[in-house]
Amino acid sequence: MSEKPASFLAAFPAIQSAIKIYGDLQGMRIQFDVPESEMGEAVKLLMWRERVLRLTVEPEVMNHKTLAGQEDASL
């Protein structure tokens, strides 16, 4: 089993349920879209399905563009 970290670009999907917060103290669920060009790294997650993961998430600086190449409206 690989212990090297997986590092890849991803974005929140354009759906309302991309981030779900549960009211019964069970936490939250987060979904990401991973482009085809990043799947080689993202597939490492399959090896860790049964494990607890430590996540560090940071915004990628891409000249204020989204993964789809559109201007980021939040800036």
Secondary structure, 3 states (H helix, E strand, C coil): CCCCCCCCCCECCCCHHHEEECCCCCCEEECCECCHHHHHHHHHHHHHCCCCCCCCCCCCCCCCECCCCCECCCC
